[in-house]
Every structure is written in C-alpha cells, then in structure tokens.
Amino acid sequence: MDPVDYALILELHANGRISYQALAKKFNLAPNTIKNRIKKLHTQKVLGGCAVIVSLAMLDAEHVAGYVFTDGSENVIEFMEQIATHPSVVEIYRTGDMRYEYWSVVSGASETLGFERFLQNISSATEIEVRPIEFLFPNMPPDFYMHSRGKKVNFTKSQLQVLRCLFDDGRMPVSQIVERTGFTARRVRKILRELKEGGGVHIFAGYNIFALGDMEYRLKIRYDESKARGQEIIEGVYNKYPDAFWWASITTNEPLVDIGLIIDRPGTAVPIINEVKAAAYTRSVEDYVSYPRVVWGNNPFRLCLAELLIEADLLDPDYPLWAIPGKKKISEFLQKKKNHQF
C-alpha cells in the first residue's frame, strides 16, 4: 500500500458510506481512480465488507482491555475461543508465549466483576489484568466512531426499516433500499442523514492491515504524569511518525499508554523506540513485535442492533450475526448473553 491507499482505508473505516465522488474530491483524484484503488484493496483482502453497529452510548458501556497469562498448557486457538464466548469480548489475540490480550466492552462495576471472575475461572489462566481504557485515533477522520461515545437514541420504525437493510450491507445502494422498504429515494436519503447525525449508529468498512505482510509493533509506555499527559505522548508519536501510526489507548486509572504501529520489518521501529525510551516522560517501556492470532468475539455493538431489529420484528433470530455464510446465528449469541446474565 502507498500512503493514499492507507488514507482511503481510514476514510472508509470512519464512514463506510462515503461516496467515490467525495473521496475523489478529498484526495484530488478521479472517481474512477478511487474506485479502482478500492477494488484492488478488496481483491487483496485488505478491505472487507461494510457494516453498521450501534454507538458506545447505546450500550451504556466502557472499554476495558488487559492481559491473560497462562501456564503454557493451553491449546492456543481453543483458549482464545473460550475467552471469546463471553458476551462482552470484542476480540482476543495472542501477543506472546503464555500471554493473550483482549478488548472488551462492559457496563458498570457488576459486569466488570463478572468478567473478571469469568477470566479467573478459565483453565490454564494464571494471572489476569483488567484495565479501563480510552482509545485515541489522531490518524482517523473527525467522524470516526471511536472519537465519540455517540448518543443514546430511540429509533423510529422507518429508521429501523432502513437499518435492517444496512444490517445486510452497510453500503447498500439507495435504489436497493427503496426497493426493499417501499420508501421514496428522497425519504431514504433523509433517514440515512438522520442516522448519521443522530449519533446512535456508525457505518464502517472493515479492514485487515496485515493482509500484505506488515507487522504490528507495540509500545506500552509507563510515564511520569508530572512531565506529560497520555494524550500528549500519543499525539507526539503520531505527529512525528504518521505513516507508521495505527492506534493508541490510555489507561484511565494509571499512567500507561499503549501504541500500535504498522511496520514492514522490525528495524523500522528502532528510531521510534529509541526516542521514546530517551524521553523525559518515560518511566519504563515494553516494546515488541506482535504477530496476533485473532479470534473475534460476538461484537456487542452489532448484537445490540440485532436485538433492536428482532424486537421490531424485522430480523430473524436465526440470521447470522455477520452476513457471511457459516457465521453463527444471532440466537446463539443471545443465549450466551442470557447465560452470563447480561
């Protein structure tokens, strides 16, 4: 990928329905050039499908992340799949021998404690870590869904009908939505605008940044709060190394920043880590190349929308949570949620 490809991915990840014309204007390229670049990224499996999810505010939830350490006796994939059965887990991945990292979404102290107990009771787990975090993406466009909690809204019946269409395909053309709903094109566009501005849902294009062989390089920085704020550290790394920056988070109850970089080979990160280690704000830093083997959870953001559509009698509970053949039925995830009393 060149910088334009990467920038296109970020734009589509922030707004999955952005038009080729809008992208062409933003990048000063012809619409057909944009279309061909996006087609190539799909062919290379860098770009995936487009999906709709609810905002964090709709879940009344917070992000948590952390490690699960093991005694080494586990089957790697089976262990990750077991963690992914918890309804709050978005993803779990292996970051080293006997060490796994997860990203989860929980609502309130009781769910957090329940999640901790769940992790503690998993066979082979020896130590767990649960950290409340906030994600920061200075590389993403302003309307990226992680830049805001969004809003808690009550969808109208018409909005839910359009959301049912988007549940199948986030980039479904207006003409096809018209055909399925019976609404006029003008009304569909009005509803799409209401959904975008309402803050209750987000539409994004999925992507696999490692599809072309790049690696993730991680920096976990413990810093001196008297010398820098977490956000300043993240923005400093991004401003100096924008082409390598991927994502970052701040732990909200301790001075810890986590930064993910995209590199083509380990040596690329040497200047970055040397600069961070020498910084006056750094107390300690752990850096490593991560080759994550990812197992996805149920995605609470998608499941919440599915529940709303089922309640409105617009979606079959036996429909796959993701519109991909072979994916598990929504009813299976709802049963998991019920078993954990969420």
Short mmCIF file of the C-alpha atoms (twelve columns), coordinates in Angstrom:
data_MODEL
# 
_entry.id   MODEL 
# 
loop_
_atom_site.group_PDB 
_atom_site.id 
_atom_site.type_symbol 
_atom_site.label_atom_id 
_atom_site.label_alt_id 
_atom_site.label_comp_id 
_atom_site.label_asym_id 
_atom_site.label_seq_id 
_atom_site.Cartn_x 
_atom_site.Cartn_y 
_atom_site.Cartn_z 
_atom_site.pdbx_PDB_model_num 
ATOM 1   C CA . MET A 1   0.000   0.000   0.000   1 
ATOM 2   C CA . ASP A 2   1.059   3.562   -0.594  1 
ATOM 3   C CA . PRO A 3   0.004   6.468   1.663   1 
ATOM 4   C CA . VAL A 4   -3.104  7.146   -0.459  1 
ATOM 5   C CA . ASP A 5   -4.289  3.544   -0.056  1 
ATOM 6   C CA . TYR A 6   -3.816  3.740   3.703   1 
ATOM 7   C CA . ALA A 7   -5.636  7.083   3.877   1 
ATOM 8   C CA . LEU A 8   -8.514  5.623   1.834   1 
ATOM 9   C CA . ILE A 9   -8.820  2.717   4.266   1 
ATOM 10  C CA . LEU A 10  -9.029  5.108   7.217   1 
ATOM 11  C CA . GLU A 11  -11.694 7.223   5.486   1 
ATOM 12  C CA . LEU A 12  -13.822 4.160   4.718   1 
ATOM 13  C CA . HIS A 13  -13.327 2.783   8.221   1 
ATOM 14  C CA . ALA A 14  -14.609 6.065   9.617   1 
ATOM 15  C CA . ASN A 15  -17.525 6.401   7.171   1 
ATOM 16  C CA . GLY A 16  -18.412 3.258   5.265   1 
ATOM 17  C CA . ARG A 17  -20.945 5.038   3.029   1 
ATOM 18  C CA . ILE A 18  -18.691 7.840   1.850   1 
ATOM 19  C CA . SER A 19  -19.042 8.165   -1.927  1 
ATOM 20  C CA . TYR A 20  -16.351 7.762   -4.561  1 
ATOM 21  C CA . GLN A 21  -17.028 11.370  -5.573  1 
ATOM 22  C CA . ALA A 22  -16.424 12.658  -2.024  1 
ATOM 23  C CA . LEU A 23  -13.209 10.637  -1.772  1 
ATOM 24  C CA . ALA A 24  -12.086 11.857  -5.192  1 
ATOM 25  C CA . LYS A 25  -12.572 15.460  -4.107  1 
ATOM 26  C CA . LYS A 26  -10.749 14.876  -0.818  1 
ATOM 27  C CA . PHE A 27  -7.728  13.239  -2.482  1 
ATOM 28  C CA . ASN A 28  -7.793  15.292  -5.702  1 
ATOM 29  C CA . LEU A 29  -8.110  12.158  -7.820  1 
ATOM 30  C CA . ALA A 30  -10.599 10.986  -10.445 1 
ATOM 31  C CA . PRO A 31  -13.567 8.979   -9.119  1 
ATOM 32  C CA . ASN A 32  -12.580 6.027   -11.332 1 
ATOM 33  C CA . THR A 33  -9.080  6.086   -9.837  1 
ATOM 34  C CA . ILE A 34  -10.592 5.940   -6.351  1 
ATOM 35  C CA . LYS A 35  -12.922 3.128   -7.412  1 
ATOM 36  C CA . ASN A 36  -10.046 1.098   -8.883  1 
ATOM 37  C CA . ARG A 37  -7.882  1.566   -5.807  1 
ATOM 38  C CA . ILE A 38  -10.715 0.410   -3.540  1 
ATOM 39  C CA . LYS A 39  -11.428 -2.561  -5.822  1 
ATOM 40  C CA . LYS A 40  -7.768  -3.570  -5.638  1 
ATOM 41  C CA . LEU A 41  -7.782  -3.317  -1.812  1 
ATOM 42  C CA . HIS A 42  -10.823 -5.600  -1.746  1 
ATOM 43  C CA . THR A 43  -9.082  -8.077  -4.079  1 
ATOM 44  C CA . GLN A 44  -6.019  -8.050  -1.814  1 
ATOM 45  C CA . LYS A 45  -8.349  -8.688  1.157   1 
ATOM 46  C CA . VAL A 46  -7.092  -5.515  2.848   1 
ATOM 47  C CA . LEU A 47  -10.596 -4.011  2.729   1 
ATOM 48  C CA . GLY A 48  -13.580 -6.044  3.856   1 
ATOM 49  C CA . GLY A 49  -17.315 -5.535  3.884   1 
ATOM 50  C CA . CYS A 50  -19.245 -2.584  5.248   1 
ATOM 51  C CA . ALA A 51  -21.270 -2.999  8.445   1 
ATOM 52  C CA . VAL A 52  -23.496 -0.995  10.782  1 
ATOM 53  C CA . ILE A 53  -23.151 -1.011  14.587  1 
ATOM 54  C CA . VAL A 54  -24.554 0.992   17.489  1 
ATOM 55  C CA . SER A 55  -22.549 3.590   19.383  1 
ATOM 56  C CA . LEU A 56  -20.920 3.034   22.773  1 
ATOM 57  C CA . ALA A 57  -23.577 5.245   24.392  1 
ATOM 58  C CA . MET A 58  -26.302 2.866   23.204  1 
ATOM 59  C CA . LEU A 59  -24.669 0.142   25.294  1 
ATOM 60  C CA . ASP A 60  -24.123 2.352   28.370  1 
ATOM 61  C CA . ALA A 61  -20.691 0.753   28.373  1 
ATOM 62  C CA . GLU A 62  -16.956 1.394   28.672  1 
ATOM 63  C CA . HIS A 63  -13.893 -0.130  27.031  1 
ATOM 64  C CA . VAL A 64  -11.656 -2.447  29.056  1 
ATOM 65  C CA . ALA A 65  -8.540  -4.282  27.961  1 
ATOM 66  C CA . GLY A 66  -5.789  -6.327  29.507  1 
ATOM 67  C CA . TYR A 67  -3.728  -9.484  29.521  1 
ATOM 68  C CA . VAL A 68  -4.459  -13.077 30.422  1 
ATOM 69  C CA . PHE A 69  -1.321  -15.010 31.359  1 
ATOM 70  C CA . THR A 70  -1.239  -18.811 31.279  1 
ATOM 71  C CA . ASP A 71  0.859   -21.746 32.451  1 
ATOM 72  C CA . GLY A 72  1.506   -22.803 28.848  1 
ATOM 73  C CA . SER A 73  -0.671  -25.921 28.939  1 
ATOM 74  C CA . GLU A 74  -3.466  -24.456 26.791  1 
ATOM 75  C CA . ASN A 75  -4.328  -25.094 23.171  1 
ATOM 76  C CA . VAL A 76  -3.879  -21.589 21.746  1 
ATOM 77  C CA . ILE A 77  -6.944  -21.370 19.496  1 
ATOM 78  C CA . GLU A 78  -9.234  -23.238 21.896  1 
ATOM 79  C CA . PHE A 79  -8.125  -20.962 24.740  1 
ATOM 80  C CA . MET A 80  -8.874  -17.815 22.743  1 
ATOM 81  C CA . GLU A 81  -12.198 -19.207 21.564  1 
ATOM 82  C CA . GLN A 82  -13.160 -19.905 25.185  1 
ATOM 83  C CA . ILE A 83  -12.478 -16.291 26.162  1 
ATOM 84  C CA . ALA A 84  -14.409 -15.124 23.100  1 
ATOM 85  C CA . THR A 85  -17.539 -16.900 24.366  1 
ATOM 86  C CA . HIS A 86  -18.058 -14.116 26.909  1 
ATOM 87  C CA . PRO A 87  -20.696 -11.671 25.595  1 
ATOM 88  C CA . SER A 88  -18.607 -8.579  26.319  1 
ATOM 89  C CA . VAL A 89  -15.482 -9.681  24.416  1 
ATOM 90  C CA . VAL A 90  -14.913 -7.982  21.075  1 
ATOM 91  C CA . GLU A 91  -11.588 -9.668  20.282  1 
ATOM 92  C CA . ILE A 92  -8.836  -11.758 21.850  1 
ATOM 93  C CA . TYR A 93  -5.361  -12.280 20.424  1 
ATOM 94  C CA . ARG A 94  -2.051  -13.872 21.350  1 
ATOM 95  C CA . THR A 95  0.788   -11.401 21.820  1 
ATOM 96  C CA . GLY A 96  3.475   -13.737 23.150  1 
ATOM 97  C CA . ASP A 97  4.158   -17.100 24.735  1 
ATOM 98  C CA . MET A 98  1.631   -17.690 27.523  1 
ATOM 99  C CA . ARG A 99  0.204   -14.185 27.076  1 
ATOM 100 C CA . TYR A 100 -3.047  -13.103 25.475  1 
ATOM 101 C CA . GLU A 101 -4.630  -9.686  25.147  1 
ATOM 102 C CA . TYR A 102 -8.315  -8.875  24.867  1 
ATOM 103 C CA . TRP A 103 -10.583 -5.931  24.161  1 
ATOM 104 C CA . SER A 104 -13.957 -5.997  25.867  1 
ATOM 105 C CA . VAL A 105 -16.951 -3.724  26.441  1 
ATOM 106 C CA . VAL A 106 -18.617 -3.751  29.868  1 
ATOM 107 C CA . SER A 107 -21.354 -1.749  31.526  1 
ATOM 108 C CA . GLY A 108 -20.831 -0.871  35.191  1 
ATOM 109 C CA . ALA A 109 -18.975 -2.442  38.103  1 
ATOM 110 C CA . SER A 110 -21.084 -5.607  38.262  1 
ATOM 111 C CA . GLU A 111 -20.347 -6.544  34.649  1 
ATOM 112 C CA . THR A 112 -16.663 -5.788  35.167  1 
ATOM 113 C CA . LEU A 113 -16.521 -8.025  38.243  1 
ATOM 114 C CA . GLY A 114 -18.419 -10.746 36.414  1 
ATOM 115 C CA . PHE A 115 -15.965 -10.561 33.543  1 
ATOM 116 C CA . GLU A 116 -13.005 -10.779 35.936  1 
ATOM 117 C CA . ARG A 117 -14.485 -13.884 37.576  1 
ATOM 118 C CA . PHE A 118 -15.047 -15.422 34.155  1 
ATOM 119 C CA . LEU A 119 -11.377 -14.949 33.228  1 
ATOM 120 C CA . GLN A 120 -10.144 -16.216 36.601  1 
ATOM 121 C CA . ASN A 121 -12.095 -19.458 36.206  1 
ATOM 122 C CA . ILE A 122 -10.657 -20.367 32.801  1 
ATOM 123 C CA . SER A 123 -8.397  -23.419 32.912  1 
ATOM 124 C CA . SER A 124 -4.682  -22.636 32.288  1 
ATOM 125 C CA . ALA A 125 -5.079  -18.938 33.234  1 
ATOM 126 C CA . THR A 126 -2.625  -17.958 35.964  1 
ATOM 127 C CA . GLU A 127 -2.980  -14.169 36.095  1 
ATOM 128 C CA . ILE A 128 -5.389  -11.654 34.632  1 
ATOM 129 C CA . GLU A 129 -5.367  -7.919  34.099  1 
ATOM 130 C CA . VAL A 130 -8.433  -5.720  33.564  1 
ATOM 131 C CA . ARG A 131 -7.773  -2.080  32.683  1 
ATOM 132 C CA . PRO A 132 -10.335 0.624   31.843  1 
ATOM 133 C CA . ILE A 133 -9.127  2.388   28.711  1 
ATOM 134 C CA . GLU A 134 -9.926  5.139   26.260  1 
ATOM 135 C CA . PHE A 135 -8.924  4.738   22.614  1 
ATOM 136 C CA . LEU A 136 -7.281  7.586   20.709  1 
ATOM 137 C CA . PHE A 137 -7.028  7.739   16.918  1 
ATOM 138 C CA . PRO A 138 -5.407  11.017  15.821  1 
ATOM 139 C CA . ASN A 139 -4.865  9.397   12.413  1 
ATOM 140 C CA . MET A 140 -8.591  8.900   11.832  1 
ATOM 141 C CA . PRO A 141 -11.051 11.431  10.315  1 
ATOM 142 C CA . PRO A 142 -13.098 13.521  12.792  1 
ATOM 143 C CA . ASP A 143 -16.272 11.458  12.284  1 
ATOM 144 C CA . PHE A 144 -14.591 8.159   13.201  1 
ATOM 145 C CA . TYR A 145 -16.843 6.314   15.661  1 
ATOM 146 C CA . MET A 146 -14.138 5.885   18.315  1 
ATOM 147 C CA . HIS A 147 -13.743 9.661   18.607  1 
ATOM 148 C CA . SER A 148 -17.075 9.906   20.408  1 
ATOM 149 C CA . ARG A 149 -19.322 7.861   22.652  1 
ATOM 150 C CA . GLY A 150 -22.165 8.793   20.338  1 
ATOM 151 C CA . LYS A 151 -25.670 9.227   21.730  1 
ATOM 152 C CA . LYS A 152 -28.404 7.040   23.142  1 
ATOM 153 C CA . VAL A 153 -31.385 7.373   20.833  1 
ATOM 154 C CA . ASN A 154 -34.781 5.774   20.195  1 
ATOM 155 C CA . PHE A 155 -35.040 4.787   16.539  1 
ATOM 156 C CA . THR A 156 -38.272 5.343   14.657  1 
ATOM 157 C CA . LYS A 157 -39.920 2.462   12.804  1 
ATOM 158 C CA . SER A 158 -38.781 3.938   9.485   1 
ATOM 159 C CA . GLN A 159 -35.201 4.240   10.711  1 
ATOM 160 C CA . LEU A 160 -35.264 0.622   11.879  1 
ATOM 161 C CA . GLN A 161 -36.508 -0.469  8.453   1 
ATOM 162 C CA . VAL A 162 -33.536 1.247   6.813   1 
ATOM 163 C CA . LEU A 163 -31.199 -0.163  9.464   1 
ATOM 164 C CA . ARG A 164 -32.487 -3.627  8.613   1 
ATOM 165 C CA . CYS A 165 -31.253 -3.076  5.052   1 
ATOM 166 C CA . LEU A 166 -27.901 -1.769  6.279   1 
ATOM 167 C CA . PHE A 167 -27.590 -4.777  8.585   1 
ATOM 168 C CA . ASP A 168 -27.215 -6.857  5.412   1 
ATOM 169 C CA . ASP A 169 -24.890 -4.408  3.676   1 
ATOM 170 C CA . GLY A 170 -23.734 -1.089  5.094   1 
ATOM 171 C CA . ARG A 171 -23.112 0.256   1.577   1 
ATOM 172 C CA . MET A 172 -26.426 -0.956  0.141   1 
ATOM 173 C CA . PRO A 173 -27.352 1.490   -2.660  1 
ATOM 174 C CA . VAL A 174 -30.253 3.846   -2.060  1 
ATOM 175 C CA . SER A 175 -32.079 2.277   -5.016  1 
ATOM 176 C CA . GLN A 176 -31.993 -1.135  -3.358  1 
ATOM 177 C CA . ILE A 177 -33.156 0.275   -0.008  1 
ATOM 178 C CA . VAL A 178 -36.041 1.941   -1.881  1 
ATOM 179 C CA . GLU A 179 -36.971 -1.391  -3.426  1 
ATOM 180 C CA . ARG A 180 -36.908 -3.221  -0.075  1 
ATOM 181 C CA . THR A 181 -38.686 -0.595  2.053   1 
ATOM 182 C CA . GLY A 182 -41.092 0.989   -0.413  1 
ATOM 183 C CA . PHE A 183 -39.857 4.441   0.628   1 
ATOM 184 C CA . THR A 184 -39.021 7.133   -1.901  1 
ATOM 185 C CA . ALA A 185 -35.352 7.807   -2.635  1 
ATOM 186 C CA . ARG A 186 -35.722 11.235  -1.032  1 
ATOM 187 C CA . ARG A 187 -37.078 9.688   2.160   1 
ATOM 188 C CA . VAL A 188 -34.286 7.075   2.278   1 
ATOM 189 C CA . ARG A 189 -31.630 9.765   1.929   1 
ATOM 190 C CA . LYS A 190 -33.305 11.795  4.672   1 
ATOM 191 C CA . ILE A 191 -33.328 8.774   7.020   1 
ATOM 192 C CA . LEU A 192 -29.694 7.974   6.225   1 
ATOM 193 C CA . ARG A 193 -28.808 11.573  7.071   1 
ATOM 194 C CA . GLU A 194 -30.792 11.365  10.328  1 
ATOM 195 C CA . LEU A 195 -28.990 8.152   11.307  1 
ATOM 196 C CA . LYS A 196 -25.585 9.660   10.586  1 
ATOM 197 C CA . GLU A 197 -26.297 12.861  12.511  1 
ATOM 198 C CA . GLY A 198 -28.175 11.150  15.361  1 
ATOM 199 C CA . GLY A 199 -25.110 9.508   16.872  1 
ATOM 200 C CA . GLY A 200 -26.825 6.202   17.624  1 
ATOM 201 C CA . VAL A 201 -25.171 4.120   14.911  1 
ATOM 202 C CA . HIS A 202 -21.977 4.043   12.887  1 
ATOM 203 C CA . ILE A 203 -21.322 2.554   9.464   1 
ATOM 204 C CA . PHE A 204 -17.778 1.411   8.781   1 
ATOM 205 C CA . ALA A 205 -15.732 -0.671  6.360   1 
ATOM 206 C CA . GLY A 206 -13.716 -3.470  7.918   1 
ATOM 207 C CA . TYR A 207 -10.060 -3.937  7.043   1 
ATOM 208 C CA . ASN A 208 -7.099  -6.241  7.655   1 
ATOM 209 C CA . ILE A 209 -3.996  -4.124  7.838   1 
ATOM 210 C CA . PHE A 210 -1.743  -7.214  7.898   1 
ATOM 211 C CA . ALA A 211 -3.046  -8.756  4.663   1 
ATOM 212 C CA . LEU A 212 0.018   -7.606  2.702   1 
ATOM 213 C CA . GLY A 213 2.575   -8.841  5.199   1 
ATOM 214 C CA . ASP A 214 3.124   -5.858  7.503   1 
ATOM 215 C CA . MET A 215 3.616   -6.322  11.254  1 
ATOM 216 C CA . GLU A 216 2.295   -4.673  14.384  1 
ATOM 217 C CA . TYR A 217 4.873   -3.095  16.677  1 
ATOM 218 C CA . ARG A 218 3.657   -2.310  20.183  1 
ATOM 219 C CA . LEU A 219 4.846   0.294   22.684  1 
ATOM 220 C CA . LYS A 220 3.481   0.073   26.240  1 
ATOM 221 C CA . ILE A 221 4.744   3.233   27.919  1 
ATOM 222 C CA . ARG A 222 4.543   3.966   31.636  1 
ATOM 223 C CA . TYR A 223 5.029   7.672   32.000  1 
ATOM 224 C CA . ASP A 224 5.573   10.407  34.575  1 
ATOM 225 C CA . GLU A 225 2.322   12.367  34.872  1 
ATOM 226 C CA . SER A 226 4.185   15.435  36.096  1 
ATOM 227 C CA . LYS A 227 6.056   15.629  32.775  1 
ATOM 228 C CA . ALA A 228 3.440   14.707  30.185  1 
ATOM 229 C CA . ARG A 229 -0.167  13.692  29.656  1 
ATOM 230 C CA . GLY A 230 -1.017  10.464  27.912  1 
ATOM 231 C CA . GLN A 231 -2.709  12.283  25.054  1 
ATOM 232 C CA . GLU A 232 0.361   14.460  24.501  1 
ATOM 233 C CA . ILE A 233 2.576   11.373  24.236  1 
ATOM 234 C CA . ILE A 234 0.280   9.747   21.688  1 
ATOM 235 C CA . GLU A 235 -0.056  12.890  19.601  1 
ATOM 236 C CA . GLY A 236 3.728   13.387  19.701  1 
ATOM 237 C CA . VAL A 237 4.375   9.907   18.292  1 
ATOM 238 C CA . TYR A 238 1.671   10.353  15.661  1 
ATOM 239 C CA . ASN A 239 2.897   13.799  14.553  1 
ATOM 240 C CA . LYS A 240 6.463   12.528  14.100  1 
ATOM 241 C CA . TYR A 241 5.646   9.123   12.609  1 
ATOM 242 C CA . PRO A 242 2.237   9.461   10.892  1 
ATOM 243 C CA . ASP A 243 2.938   6.781   8.289   1 
ATOM 244 C CA . ALA A 244 3.613   4.161   10.976  1 
ATOM 245 C CA . PHE A 245 0.885   5.112   13.457  1 
ATOM 246 C CA . TRP A 246 -2.112  2.774   13.704  1 
ATOM 247 C CA . TRP A 247 -3.946  3.097   17.055  1 
ATOM 248 C CA . ALA A 248 -3.423  4.015   20.718  1 
ATOM 249 C CA . SER A 249 -5.121  3.842   24.096  1 
ATOM 250 C CA . ILE A 250 -4.758  5.445   27.517  1 
ATOM 251 C CA . THR A 251 -5.374  3.501   30.713  1 
ATOM 252 C CA . THR A 252 -7.672  5.723   32.737  1 
ATOM 253 C CA . ASN A 253 -6.655  4.611   36.243  1 
ATOM 254 C CA . GLU A 254 -2.861  4.566   35.859  1 
ATOM 255 C CA . PRO A 255 -0.242  6.397   33.737  1 
ATOM 256 C CA . LEU A 256 0.023   3.845   30.931  1 
ATOM 257 C CA . VAL A 257 -0.152  4.447   27.188  1 
ATOM 258 C CA . ASP A 258 -0.366  1.700   24.586  1 
ATOM 259 C CA . ILE A 259 0.563   2.488   20.978  1 
ATOM 260 C CA . GLY A 260 0.282   0.214   17.955  1 
ATOM 261 C CA . LEU A 261 2.469   0.905   14.924  1 
ATOM 262 C CA . ILE A 262 2.467   -0.668  11.468  1 
ATOM 263 C CA . ILE A 263 5.929   -1.643  10.206  1 
ATOM 264 C CA . ASP A 264 7.281   -3.689  7.307   1 
ATOM 265 C CA . ARG A 265 10.251  -5.076  9.275   1 
ATOM 266 C CA . PRO A 266 11.449  -4.857  12.918  1 
ATOM 267 C CA . GLY A 267 14.286  -2.462  12.127  1 
ATOM 268 C CA . THR A 268 11.815  0.195   11.012  1 
ATOM 269 C CA . ALA A 269 10.775  0.750   14.631  1 
ATOM 270 C CA . VAL A 270 14.282  1.207   16.091  1 
ATOM 271 C CA . PRO A 271 14.379  5.039   15.822  1 
ATOM 272 C CA . ILE A 272 10.886  5.297   17.330  1 
ATOM 273 C CA . ILE A 273 11.571  3.112   20.356  1 
ATOM 274 C CA . ASN A 274 14.952  4.774   20.976  1 
ATOM 275 C CA . GLU A 275 13.284  8.193   21.001  1 
ATOM 276 C CA . VAL A 276 10.512  7.057   23.361  1 
ATOM 277 C CA . LYS A 277 12.984  5.395   25.755  1 
ATOM 278 C CA . ALA A 278 15.056  8.595   25.900  1 
ATOM 279 C CA . ALA A 279 12.041  10.863  26.506  1 
ATOM 280 C CA . ALA A 280 11.893  12.686  29.841  1 
ATOM 281 C CA . TYR A 281 8.345   11.451  30.466  1 
ATOM 282 C CA . THR A 282 9.205   7.738   30.114  1 
ATOM 283 C CA . ARG A 283 9.465   5.691   33.293  1 
ATOM 284 C CA . SER A 284 9.538   2.350   31.513  1 
ATOM 285 C CA . VAL A 285 8.570   0.965   28.139  1 
ATOM 286 C CA . GLU A 286 7.859   -2.521  26.823  1 
ATOM 287 C CA . ASP A 287 8.213   -2.925  23.084  1 
ATOM 288 C CA . TYR A 288 7.668   -5.983  20.954  1 
ATOM 289 C CA . VAL A 289 6.656   -7.167  17.519  1 
ATOM 290 C CA . SER A 290 3.197   -8.678  17.720  1 
ATOM 291 C CA . TYR A 291 2.019   -11.406 15.376  1 
ATOM 292 C CA . PRO A 292 -1.517  -11.630 16.685  1 
ATOM 293 C CA . ARG A 293 -3.612  -14.692 16.046  1 
ATOM 294 C CA . VAL A 294 -7.016  -13.117 16.452  1 
ATOM 295 C CA . VAL A 295 -10.294 -14.690 17.494  1 
ATOM 296 C CA . TRP A 296 -13.293 -12.378 17.247  1 
ATOM 297 C CA . GLY A 297 -15.967 -12.272 19.904  1 
ATOM 298 C CA . ASN A 298 -19.640 -11.579 19.337  1 
ATOM 299 C CA . ASN A 299 -19.203 -7.796  18.972  1 
ATOM 300 C CA . PRO A 300 -21.671 -6.266  21.461  1 
ATOM 301 C CA . PHE A 301 -22.158 -3.252  19.155  1 
ATOM 302 C CA . ARG A 302 -23.549 -5.443  16.380  1 
ATOM 303 C CA . LEU A 303 -25.504 -7.683  18.745  1 
ATOM 304 C CA . CYS A 304 -27.309 -4.704  20.328  1 
ATOM 305 C CA . LEU A 305 -28.541 -3.567  16.927  1 
ATOM 306 C CA . ALA A 306 -29.643 -7.120  16.110  1 
ATOM 307 C CA . GLU A 307 -31.713 -7.216  19.317  1 
ATOM 308 C CA . LEU A 308 -33.447 -3.940  18.386  1 
ATOM 309 C CA . LEU A 309 -34.300 -5.289  14.938  1 
ATOM 310 C CA . ILE A 310 -35.587 -8.571  16.376  1 
ATOM 311 C CA . GLU A 311 -37.789 -6.670  18.843  1 
ATOM 312 C CA . ALA A 312 -39.229 -4.699  15.907  1 
ATOM 313 C CA . ASP A 313 -39.957 -7.995  14.123  1 
ATOM 314 C CA . LEU A 314 -37.599 -7.024  11.307  1 
ATOM 315 C CA . LEU A 315 -34.915 -9.675  11.785  1 
ATOM 316 C CA . ASP A 316 -34.997 -13.443 12.242  1 
ATOM 317 C CA . PRO A 317 -33.109 -14.547 15.419  1 
ATOM 318 C CA . ASP A 318 -31.565 -17.349 13.342  1 
ATOM 319 C CA . TYR A 319 -29.945 -14.852 10.997  1 
ATOM 320 C CA . PRO A 320 -26.103 -14.821 11.166  1 
ATOM 321 C CA . LEU A 321 -24.713 -12.027 13.336  1 
ATOM 322 C CA . TRP A 322 -22.487 -11.117 10.376  1 
ATOM 323 C CA . ALA A 323 -23.936 -11.579 6.887   1 
ATOM 324 C CA . ILE A 324 -21.297 -14.152 5.940   1 
ATOM 325 C CA . PRO A 325 -22.106 -17.804 5.180   1 
ATOM 326 C CA . GLY A 326 -21.192 -20.111 8.040   1 
ATOM 327 C CA . LYS A 327 -21.291 -17.447 10.763  1 
ATOM 328 C CA . LYS A 328 -23.141 -18.256 13.979  1 
ATOM 329 C CA . LYS A 329 -26.797 -17.366 14.417  1 
ATOM 330 C CA . ILE A 330 -27.828 -14.314 16.437  1 
ATOM 331 C CA . SER A 331 -29.887 -16.592 18.699  1 
ATOM 332 C CA . GLU A 332 -26.702 -18.387 19.781  1 
ATOM 333 C CA . PHE A 333 -25.109 -15.119 20.895  1 
ATOM 334 C CA . LEU A 334 -28.288 -14.046 22.656  1 
ATOM 335 C CA . GLN A 335 -28.257 -17.325 24.563  1 
ATOM 336 C CA . LYS A 336 -24.642 -16.690 25.611  1 
ATOM 337 C CA . LYS A 337 -25.646 -13.258 26.798  1 
ATOM 338 C CA . LYS A 338 -28.541 -14.733 28.777  1 
ATOM 339 C CA . ASN A 339 -26.290 -17.400 30.341  1 
ATOM 340 C CA . HIS A 340 -23.960 -14.668 31.588  1 
ATOM 341 C CA . GLN A 341 -26.978 -12.667 32.790  1 
ATOM 342 C CA . PHE A 342 -26.108 -9.580  30.776  1 
# 
